Amino acid sequence: MIELLKNRNFMFLLSGRLVTNIGDSLYYIAAMWLVHDIGQSAFYTGLAGFLILSPKALQFLAGPLVDRWRIKTTLIVTQIVQSLLILLIPLAYLLDFLSITLILSVMPLLACIEEFAYPTQTKALPLFLKEKELLQGNSLFAFAYQGVDLVFNSLAGLAIAFFGAITMFFVDSVTFALAAMFFSFLNMDFVKTPAPKTQHSLKLTFIDYIDDLKEGFSVVFTSLLWVFLIGSSVANFAIGMTVAVLPVFADQIGGVQTYGILLAAMSAGSLLGALLGSTLGKLRVGIVTSVCFLIGSICWVFAGWLSSPFATPILFGIAWIPIGAVNVLFAGVTQTIIPNQILGRVNSVAYSLGIAAMPIGSLLGGYVATIVDPHFIFMFAGLGISLIACVWFFHPDLRQLPQVEQMTASTFKIS
């Protein structure tokens, strides 16, 4: 761990990620609450969730570009564009033409830019670290990410109540600019590079792009990676429904402060789980994944069933402890078994296919919440998580997966 903290490139990458996460946390809560406040309907929050999540399902289109583009340049440019774009909302407010249409137009644009920023950070991490440091590095990344969410999700709810949502967008713009500054300090001259035979040209023709895209899909569907998508697709559908109803659900049991607390509870659980991620790597991945998702599902359902401003955030946070631990574990596994020169496109394809059901769930959840009590939709999301546990338990190849250090590309049938 001490060696990681002495690694200047890693610390600049971590600092940039931390600061940009601050902006994301403040922006997400401010935007969703502003949509809820102006629209006064769960349908609009569901539509907002759909527009934010839809670009995630198209992340596979960014994969070949992430693999070709210069890492440092991509990180800096994405942050600067986000910093400028987010200023449109407070500017529209000052000029008195702010509308829900404008907000719903800016949100997906910002989400599209994120689909280049985060995969690039994931691709950069194994370049700066040794293979044995990846689990610890991902744990620190997740710890910083969830730690920021924990603090600023709580503060955002209070800040919106005291200063208003518009002020948060000004703060967001500054955070993205600071992230660009940290990324500009990265020194790419000393990173590990692939052997000359595997290096990609920075020039990308359309035919090259299609070939790279096909390669990403080929690796996923000819290996064990595609099985991950079965459980995650169903679970993401349920989570998407939760994204849509959470502002309404929180408003019913406490208001904007409760909305921030629920998101903070989710971050706190993920944060604690991130600390356990490297420990879980010492256990059999197949069994521990089934158990973790089952525990998370049970706590999530009870959180919705109680619908208490005190008990619900606690149980919801506990539900995310095992889920957060497994997410860190998965990040370390993929970075270990997938060659770095194709990591961007393979991760993007797997992520896009797994999350494609989430925006659909958000749109449907917003509509259903106008008919059905949001509490039931919240509980249904918890049941969706249990489906991942079932897939991992009943699929023989997944159930028998060994410890992380014993895994290779052949373990996942990646040729």
C-alpha positions as CSV (number, residue, x, y, z in Angstrom):
1,M,0.0,0.0,0.0
2,I,2.8,2.4,0.8
3,E,4.4,1.8,-2.6
4,L,1.2,2.8,-4.2
5,L,1.1,6.1,-2.3
6,K,4.6,6.8,-3.5
7,N,3.6,6.3,-7.1
8,R,3.2,9.8,-8.5
9,N,1.3,8.8,-11.6
10,F,-1.1,6.7,-9.5
11,M,-1.7,9.5,-7.0
12,F,-2.4,12.0,-9.8
13,L,-4.8,9.6,-11.4
14,L,-6.4,8.9,-8.1
15,S,-6.7,12.6,-7.3
16,G,-8.2,13.4,-10.6
17,R,-10.7,10.6,-10.2
18,L,-11.6,11.7,-6.7
19,V,-12.2,15.3,-7.7
20,T,-14.3,14.4,-10.8
21,N,-16.3,12.1,-8.6
22,I,-17.1,15.1,-6.4
23,G,-18.5,16.9,-9.4
24,D,-20.5,13.8,-10.5
25,S,-22.0,13.3,-7.0
26,L,-23.1,17.0,-6.7
27,Y,-24.3,17.2,-10.3
28,Y,-26.4,13.9,-10.2
29,I,-28.3,14.8,-7.0
30,A,-28.8,18.4,-8.1
31,A,-30.0,17.4,-11.6
32,M,-32.4,14.6,-10.4
33,W,-33.9,16.8,-7.7
34,L,-34.3,19.8,-10.0
35,V,-36.1,17.5,-12.5
36,H,-38.3,16.2,-9.7
37,D,-39.0,19.8,-8.4
38,I,-39.8,21.2,-11.8
39,G,-41.7,18.3,-13.3
40,Q,-43.5,17.2,-10.1
41,S,-43.9,13.6,-11.5
42,A,-42.1,10.3,-11.2
43,F,-42.3,10.1,-15.0
44,Y,-39.9,12.9,-15.5
45,T,-37.4,11.5,-13.0
46,G,-37.7,8.1,-14.8
47,L,-37.1,9.9,-18.1
48,A,-34.1,11.7,-16.6
49,G,-32.7,8.4,-15.4
50,F,-33.2,6.9,-18.9
51,L,-31.3,9.7,-20.5
52,I,-28.5,9.5,-18.1
53,L,-28.2,5.7,-18.3
54,S,-28.7,5.2,-22.0
55,P,-25.2,6.3,-23.0
56,K,-23.8,3.7,-20.6
57,A,-25.4,1.0,-22.8
58,L,-23.6,2.5,-25.8
59,Q,-20.2,2.5,-24.1
60,F,-19.0,-0.3,-26.4
61,L,-18.9,2.3,-29.2
62,A,-16.3,4.2,-27.2
63,G,-14.1,1.1,-26.5
64,P,-12.1,1.1,-29.7
65,L,-11.5,4.9,-29.4
66,V,-10.4,4.5,-25.8
67,D,-7.9,1.9,-26.9
68,R,-6.5,4.2,-29.7
69,W,-6.6,7.7,-28.2
70,R,-3.9,9.1,-26.0
71,I,-4.8,8.4,-22.3
72,K,-3.7,11.8,-20.9
73,T,-5.3,13.9,-23.7
74,T,-8.6,12.0,-23.4
75,L,-8.7,12.5,-19.6
76,I,-8.0,16.3,-19.8
77,V,-10.4,17.0,-22.7
78,T,-13.3,15.1,-21.2
79,Q,-13.0,17.1,-18.0
80,I,-12.8,20.5,-19.6
81,V,-15.8,19.8,-21.9
82,Q,-17.8,18.7,-18.8
83,S,-16.8,21.8,-16.9
84,L,-18.0,24.1,-19.8
85,L,-21.2,22.1,-20.6
86,I,-22.5,22.0,-17.0
87,L,-22.4,25.9,-16.9
88,L,-25.3,25.9,-19.4
89,I,-27.8,25.2,-16.6
90,P,-27.0,28.0,-14.2
91,L,-26.5,30.4,-17.2
92,A,-30.0,29.5,-18.4
93,Y,-31.3,30.2,-14.9
94,L,-29.7,33.6,-14.7
95,L,-31.1,34.5,-18.2
96,D,-34.5,33.2,-17.1
97,F,-35.0,30.5,-19.8
98,L,-34.3,27.4,-17.7
99,S,-36.7,24.6,-18.5
100,I,-37.0,20.8,-17.9
101,T,-36.3,20.3,-21.6
102,L,-32.9,22.0,-21.3
103,I,-32.0,20.0,-18.2
104,L,-33.0,16.8,-19.9
105,S,-30.9,17.7,-23.0
106,V,-27.7,18.5,-21.0
107,M,-27.9,15.4,-18.8
108,P,-27.3,12.8,-21.6
109,L,-24.5,14.9,-23.1
110,L,-22.6,14.9,-19.9
111,A,-23.3,11.1,-19.5
112,C,-21.9,10.5,-23.0
113,I,-18.6,12.3,-22.1
114,E,-18.4,10.1,-18.9
115,E,-18.4,7.0,-21.1
116,F,-15.0,8.1,-22.5
117,A,-13.6,9.4,-19.2
118,Y,-14.1,6.4,-16.9
119,P,-13.0,3.6,-19.2
120,T,-9.9,5.6,-19.9
121,Q,-9.2,5.8,-16.2
122,T,-9.7,2.0,-15.9
123,K,-7.3,1.4,-18.8
124,A,-4.7,3.7,-17.3
125,L,-4.6,2.1,-13.9
126,P,-2.8,-1.2,-14.9
127,L,-0.3,0.8,-16.9
128,F,0.9,2.5,-13.7
129,L,0.8,-0.5,-11.4
130,K,2.3,-3.9,-11.2
131,E,0.0,-6.9,-11.6
132,K,0.2,-7.8,-7.9
133,E,-0.8,-4.2,-7.0
134,L,-4.0,-4.1,-9.1
135,L,-6.4,-5.4,-6.4
136,Q,-5.1,-2.8,-3.9
137,G,-5.1,-0.1,-6.5
138,N,-8.8,-0.9,-7.4
139,S,-9.7,-1.0,-3.8
140,L,-8.2,2.5,-3.3
141,F,-10.0,3.7,-6.4
142,A,-13.3,2.3,-5.1
143,F,-12.6,3.6,-1.6
144,A,-11.9,7.1,-2.9
145,Y,-14.9,6.9,-5.3
146,Q,-17.4,5.7,-2.6
147,G,-15.8,7.8,0.1
148,V,-16.5,10.9,-2.0
149,D,-20.0,9.8,-2.7
150,L,-20.6,9.1,1.0
151,V,-19.6,12.6,2.0
152,F,-20.9,14.6,-0.9
153,N,-24.2,12.8,-1.4
154,S,-25.0,13.7,2.2
155,L,-23.7,17.3,1.8
156,A,-25.5,17.7,-1.5
157,G,-28.9,17.1,0.0
158,L,-28.3,19.6,2.8
159,A,-26.6,22.1,0.3
160,I,-29.6,22.0,-2.0
161,A,-31.9,22.6,0.9
162,F,-29.9,25.7,2.0
163,F,-28.4,27.1,-1.2
164,G,-30.5,25.7,-4.0
165,A,-29.7,23.2,-6.8
166,I,-28.4,26.0,-9.2
167,T,-25.5,26.8,-6.9
168,M,-24.3,23.1,-7.1
169,F,-23.8,23.4,-10.9
170,F,-21.3,26.3,-10.4
171,V,-19.4,24.1,-7.9
172,D,-19.5,21.2,-10.3
173,S,-17.9,23.2,-13.1
174,V,-14.9,24.0,-10.8
175,T,-14.5,20.4,-9.7
176,F,-14.2,19.2,-13.3
177,A,-11.6,21.9,-14.1
178,L,-9.6,20.8,-11.1
179,A,-9.7,17.2,-12.3
180,A,-8.4,18.3,-15.7
181,M,-5.5,19.9,-13.9
182,F,-4.6,16.7,-11.9
183,F,-4.7,14.6,-15.1
184,S,-2.4,17.1,-16.8
185,F,0.3,16.2,-14.3
186,L,0.4,12.5,-15.4
187,N,3.8,11.5,-16.8
188,M,3.2,9.0,-19.6
189,D,6.9,8.6,-20.4
190,F,7.5,6.0,-17.7
191,V,4.4,3.8,-18.0
192,K,4.6,0.2,-19.2
193,T,3.8,-0.1,-22.9
194,P,2.8,-3.2,-24.9
195,A,5.4,-4.9,-27.1
196,P,5.8,-3.3,-30.6
197,K,3.9,-6.1,-32.2
198,T,0.8,-5.3,-30.3
199,Q,0.9,-1.5,-30.3
200,H,-1.9,0.1,-32.1
201,S,-1.6,3.1,-34.4
202,L,-3.2,6.2,-33.2
203,K,-4.8,6.7,-36.6
204,L,-8.1,4.9,-36.8
205,T,-10.0,4.3,-40.1
206,F,-13.6,3.3,-40.1
207,I,-12.6,-0.2,-41.1
208,D,-10.1,-0.4,-38.2
209,Y,-12.9,0.9,-35.9
210,I,-15.3,-1.9,-37.0
211,D,-12.6,-4.5,-36.7
212,D,-11.7,-3.4,-33.2
213,L,-15.4,-3.3,-32.3
214,K,-15.9,-6.9,-33.6
215,E,-12.8,-8.0,-31.6
216,G,-14.4,-6.7,-28.4
217,F,-17.6,-8.6,-29.0
218,S,-15.7,-11.7,-30.1
219,V,-13.7,-11.9,-26.8
220,V,-16.9,-11.4,-24.7
221,F,-19.1,-14.0,-26.5
222,T,-16.4,-16.7,-27.1
223,S,-15.4,-16.6,-23.4
224,L,-17.0,-17.0,-20.1
225,L,-17.6,-13.3,-19.8
226,W,-20.9,-13.5,-21.6
227,V,-22.4,-15.5,-18.7
228,F,-21.9,-12.5,-16.4
229,L,-24.4,-10.6,-18.5
230,I,-27.4,-12.8,-17.8
231,G,-27.8,-12.0,-14.1
232,S,-26.5,-8.5,-14.4
233,S,-28.9,-7.5,-17.1
234,V,-31.9,-8.5,-15.0
235,A,-30.5,-6.9,-11.9
236,N,-29.6,-3.7,-13.7
237,F,-33.2,-3.5,-15.0
238,A,-34.4,-3.5,-11.4
239,I,-31.8,-1.0,-10.3
240,G,-32.8,1.3,-13.1
241,M,-36.4,1.3,-11.7
242,T,-34.9,2.3,-8.4
243,V,-33.1,5.2,-9.9
244,A,-36.4,6.5,-11.3
245,V,-38.4,6.2,-8.1
246,L,-35.7,7.1,-5.5
247,P,-36.4,10.9,-5.4
248,V,-40.2,10.2,-5.0
249,F,-39.6,7.4,-2.5
250,A,-37.3,9.6,-0.5
251,D,-39.7,12.6,-0.7
252,Q,-42.4,10.4,0.8
253,I,-40.4,9.3,3.8
254,G,-38.4,12.5,4.5
255,G,-37.6,14.9,1.6
256,V,-34.5,16.0,-0.2
257,Q,-32.3,15.3,2.9
258,T,-33.5,11.7,2.9
259,Y,-32.7,11.4,-0.8
260,G,-29.1,12.5,-0.1
261,I,-28.9,10.1,2.9
262,L,-30.1,7.1,0.9
263,L,-27.5,7.8,-1.8
264,A,-24.9,8.4,1.0
265,A,-25.9,5.0,2.6
266,M,-25.4,3.3,-0.7
267,S,-21.9,4.9,-1.0
268,A,-21.1,4.0,2.6
269,G,-22.0,0.4,2.0
270,S,-19.9,0.3,-1.2
271,L,-17.1,2.1,0.6
272,L,-16.9,-0.6,3.3
273,G,-17.3,-3.3,0.6
274,A,-14.4,-1.8,-1.3
275,L,-12.2,-2.3,1.8
276,L,-13.1,-6.0,1.7
277,G,-12.5,-6.4,-2.0
278,S,-8.9,-7.4,-1.8
279,T,-9.7,-9.8,1.1
280,L,-12.4,-11.5,-1.0
281,G,-9.8,-12.1,-3.7
282,K,-8.2,-14.7,-1.3
283,L,-11.4,-16.7,-1.4
284,R,-13.1,-18.8,-4.1
285,V,-14.7,-16.1,-6.3
286,G,-17.6,-18.3,-7.5
287,I,-19.0,-19.1,-4.0
288,V,-18.3,-15.8,-2.4
289,T,-20.1,-13.9,-5.3
290,S,-23.3,-15.9,-4.8
291,V,-23.3,-15.4,-1.1
292,C,-22.6,-11.6,-1.3
293,F,-25.4,-10.9,-3.8
294,L,-27.9,-12.9,-1.8
295,I,-27.1,-11.0,1.4
296,G,-27.4,-7.7,-0.5
297,S,-30.7,-8.7,-1.9
298,I,-32.3,-9.6,1.5
299,C,-31.2,-6.4,3.1
300,W,-32.4,-4.3,0.1
301,V,-35.9,-5.9,0.2
302,F,-36.2,-5.3,4.0
303,A,-35.2,-1.7,3.5
304,G,-38.1,-1.1,1.2
305,W,-40.5,-3.1,3.3
306,L,-39.8,-1.0,6.4
307,S,-39.8,2.4,4.6
308,S,-38.5,4.2,7.6
309,P,-36.3,7.4,7.4
310,F,-34.0,5.7,10.0
311,A,-34.0,1.9,9.3
312,T,-34.3,2.1,5.5
313,P,-30.9,4.0,4.9
314,I,-29.2,1.6,7.3
315,L,-30.4,-1.6,5.7
316,F,-29.9,-0.1,2.2
317,G,-26.3,0.7,3.1
318,I,-25.7,-2.8,4.5
319,A,-27.1,-4.2,1.3
320,W,-24.3,-2.4,-0.7
321,I,-21.4,-3.7,1.4
322,P,-21.2,-7.2,-0.3
323,I,-22.2,-5.7,-3.6
324,G,-19.4,-3.1,-3.4
325,A,-16.9,-5.8,-2.4
326,V,-17.7,-7.9,-5.4
327,N,-17.5,-4.9,-7.8
328,V,-13.9,-4.3,-6.7
329,L,-13.1,-8.0,-7.0
330,F,-14.5,-8.1,-10.6
331,A,-12.4,-5.0,-11.6
332,G,-9.2,-6.7,-10.4
333,V,-10.1,-9.9,-12.2
334,T,-10.8,-8.3,-15.6
335,Q,-7.6,-6.2,-15.5
336,T,-5.6,-9.3,-14.6
337,I,-6.9,-11.7,-17.3
338,I,-7.6,-9.3,-20.2
339,P,-4.5,-7.9,-22.2
340,N,-4.3,-4.2,-21.8
341,Q,-4.2,-3.4,-25.5
342,I,-7.8,-4.7,-25.8
343,L,-9.0,-3.9,-22.3
344,G,-10.9,-0.8,-23.3
345,R,-13.0,-2.4,-26.0
346,V,-13.7,-5.6,-24.0
347,N,-14.6,-3.8,-20.8
348,S,-16.8,-1.4,-22.8
349,V,-18.7,-4.2,-24.6
350,A,-19.2,-6.2,-21.4
351,Y,-20.3,-3.1,-19.5
352,S,-22.6,-1.9,-22.2
353,L,-24.4,-5.2,-22.7
354,G,-24.8,-5.7,-18.9
355,I,-26.2,-2.2,-18.3
356,A,-28.4,-1.9,-21.4
357,A,-31.5,-3.0,-19.4
358,M,-31.0,-0.2,-16.8
359,P,-32.2,2.8,-18.8
360,I,-35.2,0.7,-19.9
361,G,-35.9,-0.1,-16.3
362,S,-35.6,3.6,-15.3
363,L,-38.1,4.7,-18.0
364,L,-40.6,1.9,-17.1
365,G,-40.1,2.5,-13.4
366,G,-41.0,6.2,-13.8
367,Y,-44.2,5.3,-15.6
368,V,-45.1,2.4,-13.2
369,A,-44.5,4.7,-10.2
370,T,-47.4,6.9,-11.4
371,I,-49.7,3.8,-10.9
372,V,-48.0,1.7,-8.2
373,D,-46.6,2.7,-4.8
374,P,-42.8,3.4,-5.2
375,H,-42.1,1.3,-2.1
376,F,-43.0,-1.8,-4.1
377,I,-40.7,-0.9,-6.9
378,F,-37.9,-0.3,-4.5
379,M,-38.4,-3.8,-3.0
380,F,-38.6,-5.3,-6.5
381,A,-35.1,-4.0,-7.2
382,G,-33.8,-6.0,-4.3
383,L,-35.3,-9.1,-5.7
384,G,-33.5,-8.3,-9.0
385,I,-30.1,-8.5,-7.2
386,S,-30.9,-12.0,-6.0
387,L,-31.0,-13.1,-9.6
388,I,-27.3,-12.5,-9.9
389,A,-26.7,-14.9,-6.9
390,C,-28.9,-17.5,-8.6
391,V,-26.9,-17.3,-11.9
392,W,-23.6,-17.6,-10.2
393,F,-24.7,-20.5,-8.0
394,F,-26.4,-22.6,-10.7
395,H,-23.9,-22.0,-13.5
396,P,-21.1,-24.7,-13.0
397,D,-18.3,-22.7,-14.5
398,L,-19.0,-19.6,-12.5
399,R,-19.6,-21.5,-9.2
400,Q,-16.2,-23.3,-9.5
401,L,-14.1,-20.1,-10.2
402,P,-11.0,-20.2,-8.0
403,Q,-9.1,-17.4,-6.1
404,V,-8.1,-14.3,-8.2
405,E,-4.4,-15.1,-8.0
406,Q,-5.1,-18.6,-9.6
407,M,-7.0,-17.1,-12.5
408,T,-5.6,-16.7,-16.0
409,A,-7.1,-15.8,-19.4
410,S,-7.7,-19.5,-19.9
411,T,-9.9,-19.6,-16.8
412,F,-12.4,-17.5,-18.6
413,K,-11.8,-19.3,-21.9
414,I,-10.2,-16.1,-23.4
415,S,-7.9,-17.0,-26.2
